[in-house]
Amino acid sequence: MPSLKHITFYLDFISPYAYLAFEKLPQALQGLSYSVTYKPVLFASMLKHHGQLGPAEMAGKREWTYRQVLWLADQQGTPLQMPAAHPFNPLALLRLALACDAGGQPNRYVCETIFRHVWTGGAEATDPDRLDSLGDLLAPAQDPAGEAVKAQLKGNTSEAIERGVFGVPAMQVDDKLFWGLDSLPMLRDYLMGTPWFSGADWEAAAALPVGLARTAPNPRSV
């Protein structure tokens, strides 16, 4: 019988894939023993760190992303309606989640409530009146605009980057990192103790030589 494992689940409420993975996690890991810590992070800071645009910032990919997540939601039976505008600034939602626990560790109910605030109903995620109602519902233990909460979010994001997280959702177990909704079956396999994860292929992937490295164009030379 595999031993109990702890999952650190890095999320940003701006990501529909993080929402779908969050909703799917209990079903995907049904029958296994595990614990979870949910860690809100600022996805935009990760993108900046790696010099990338987000999926919703690229023409063509933006439309595809929205079509795919709507289809994925339908396939897994998760209610999902696009918010009135996307992308949006998720800072208020991330800080609210952290503020709901004195130690800055939101529980599943808090994360679920905020995810569904964004991804069900089709309303504006950052509408001031809706944010006020959400705050009244969750009754945070700390001031979401306080320096302690702001520092916690920065700390979570820095920690994630240091651990190799490059996107959300990301789930870390032991020294293994699993990225994306479609990694849930792989995460389950690891938690079940499948021998493949202690074989050569996992480490070999990190040692593969780079054949060609491209650099971003200099805007001044274009």
Residue pairs with C-beta under 8 A, 6 or more apart in sequence:
2 32
2 33
2 191
2 192
2 193
4 33
4 34
4 35
5 33
5 34
5 35
5 173
5 174
5 191
6 34
6 35
6 36
6 37
6 173
7 34
7 35
7 36
7 37
7 171
7 172
7 173
7 187
8 36
8 37
8 39
8 171
8 172
8 173
9 22
9 25
9 36
9 37
9 38
9 39
9 169
9 170
9 171
10 39
10 41
10 156
10 160
10 165
10 168
10 169
10 170
10 171
10 172
11 18
11 22
11 38
11 39
11 40
11 41
11 111
11 168
11 169
12 18
12 40
12 41
12 42
12 43
12 90
12 94
12 168
13 19
13 40
13 90
13 93
13 94
13 97
13 114
13 115
13 118
13 125
14 43
14 86
14 87
14 88
14 90
14 118
15 43
15 168
15 169
16 65
16 66
16 69
16 73
16 80
16 119
17 69
17 168
17 169
17 180
17 181
18 115
18 168
18 169
19 78
19 80
19 115
19 118
19 119
20 69
20 72
20 73
20 76
20 78
20 80
20 181
21 169
21 171
21 180
21 181
21 184
22 111
22 112
22 115
22 169
23 76
23 78
23 112
23 115
24 76
24 78
24 181
24 184
25 36
25 184
28 184
28 185
28 187
28 188
29 184
29 187
29 188
29 191
32 188
32 191
32 192
34 191
36 108
37 105
38 97
38 105
38 106
38 107
38 108
38 111
39 105
39 156
39 159
39 160
40 94
40 97
40 98
40 106
40 111
40 153
40 156
41 94
41 153
41 156
41 157
41 160
41 165
41 168
42 90
42 91
42 94
42 153
42 154
42 157
43 54
43 90
43 167
43 168
44 54
45 157
45 161
46 157
46 160
46 161
46 165
46 166
46 167
46 168
47 53
47 54
49 161
50 166
51 216
54 87
55 61
55 62
55 65
56 62
56 65
56 66
56 86
56 87
57 87
66 82
66 86
69 80
70 80
70 82
72 181
73 79
73 80
79 116
79 119
79 120
80 119
80 120
81 119
81 120
81 121
81 122
82 122
83 118
83 119
83 122
83 123
83 124
83 125
84 122
84 123
84 124
84 125
85 124
85 125
86 125
88 124
88 125
88 126
89 126
90 125
90 126
91 153
92 126
92 131
92 144
93 114
93 117
93 118
93 125
93 126
93 131
93 134
94 153
95 144
95 145
95 149
95 150
95 153
96 114
96 131
96 134
96 135
96 138
96 140
96 144
97 106
97 110
97 111
97 114
98 104
98 106
98 142
98 144
98 149
98 152
98 153
98 156
99 140
99 141
99 142
99 143
99 144
99 146
99 149
100 106
100 107
100 110
100 138
100 139
100 140
100 141
100 142
101 107
101 110
101 141
102 141
102 142
104 142
104 148
104 149
104 152
104 156
110 138
113 134
113 137
113 138
114 134
114 138
117 125
117 130
117 134
118 125
123 130
124 130
135 144
142 148
142 149
143 149
160 170
163 172
163 177
164 177
165 172
165 177
165 179
166 179
167 179
167 180
169 179
169 180
169 181
170 177
170 178
170 179
170 180
171 177
171 178
171 179
171 183
171 187
172 178
173 187
173 190
173 191
176 190
176 197
176 202
178 184
178 186
178 187
178 190
189 196
189 197
190 197
196 202
